[in-house]
Structures are given as C-alpha cells and as structure tokens.
Amino acid sequence: MDLAKGLRDHNEKQNRLVERALVAENIADELEKSLAPRGTYNIPMLLDERRFEYGIPNGAFESFPAFDKVYIWQATLTERRTYSDGGAIVKPDAVIASDRNTAPRGIIVSAGLQALDSLRSTGIDIGHIVRFKKFSPFIQPVAEIHGVVLTVMVIRDGDIVASEDLARSYHARELSIVNASIDKLGYDFRFARTTDKGDVVQTGKKVSAYYDPSV
C-alpha cells in the first residue's frame, strides 16, 4: 500500500475522541464501541448525549455515589489534539492522559442525594459541564480497556465552583435571577425559567453544601 495513501486513510479514520484529546488513541475505538445504547441508563437526555460526546464508560453508571459525593468524568480545559489552535504538533497519548487526569473540569455523572439537594438548589444538575477545585484527590476506577484504567473523580458538592451549562443558559436568557423573598425587604435570589407551557419555575430553597475552611 502507498505510504501516503495509508496515512490519509488512517487520518480519515481518526476517532473523534482522539481528535478532541478526550482519551488516548490506543483506547478510543474500543471505548466508543463499548458504550451502551442510548436509553440504557436512567439519566437525563443531556448526560445520555454527553456519554457519546465525551466517551464516558459504562462503568461510570454502575455504582451510585452516596451522601454529598459527586462523580465527575474529567475533560481537558482545551479539547484539541494539538498544543495550539491550528498547530501541527500533536500531543502524545501520555500528555493527553495527564491533561485529562489533572483537569479541574468535567461532566457530572451522578451525585448522592445530599449533593443533589445543594446542586439543584443552585441551578446545577446532572450532565452539566462544571469546574471544580484543582487537585481534588480522590478517584474511583470504573473501567479498564486494553490495560488502561479509566476513572471518575470523586468530589464533594462544595468542591464544584462553576457550571458552564448554567452560564450558557443564563447568557442565552433562558434563565433569569429573581428575588424570591416574601416580604421583598430582604434577599432570596433564585434562578427562574419559563417552561414550554408558559409556567415560571424557580430553583428551590438554597441548601448549604459542604465547605472546607482549609482551602
């Protein structure tokens, strides 16, 4: 086979997870083939789509976090295979793995009931892409492909510092901030949105999340 043609064929078949530097090349195809069909898990549609978009392994859904714990499938801050936009230098698999495993960013896969209380009361939900405290130390192995162990980050609700999806919805004016204080003399700010039926729905009473004063 002509070498140039072989390289072209290889490039055309490059896995999209690899192109976006989400997982290493040696596991991308096998990971994508292993993903359970849409609708398999009892999860929001947003997360079900992101399972395929980000290559979240089935094992991430085979245990459920307890108390205030949150499972995060990490994603790099910059989703590209090269070091710069339009650059020609491709990141090695080891660099891709390191970037992902140290990134303070990811998708909320699931959350314990206590964590759900605090997250949803502030407008954050399962499937959101969030930012969290860097160097949160705990990981949970959830799958193994070709000897590569895939993990989710285990954090507490208060370790989450921002939601990219919440910001997008707010700036797209799909959400507004309203004062739910009954007497209007004080403040009780909540997110509000209008449903397809025209009903205005607000986030509930805010629930305190875990707080680590040492950080």
Sequence and secondary structure as in RCSB ss.txt:
>XXXX:A:sequence
MDLAKGLRDHNEKQNRLVERALVAENIADELEKSLAPRGTYNIPMLLDERRFEYGIPNGAFESFPAFDKVYIWQA
TLTERRTYSDGGAIVKPDAVIASDRNTAPRGIIVSAGLQALDSLRSTGIDIGHIVRFKKFSPFIQPVAEIHGVVL
TVMVIRDGDIVASEDLARSYHARELSIVNASIDKLGYDFRFARTTDKGDVVQTGKKVSAYYDPSV
>XXXX:A:secstr
  HHHHHHHHHHT  HHHHTTSS HHHHHHHHHHS  TTSSS  HHHHHHHHHHT  GGGGSS   TTEEEEEE 
 SS  SBSSTT S B  HHHHHHHHHH SEEEEEEE HHHHHHHHTTT  TT EEEE TT  EEEEEEEETTEEE
EEEEEEGGGEEEEHHHHHHHHTTS EEEE  SSSSS  EEEEEE TTS EEE  S       TT 
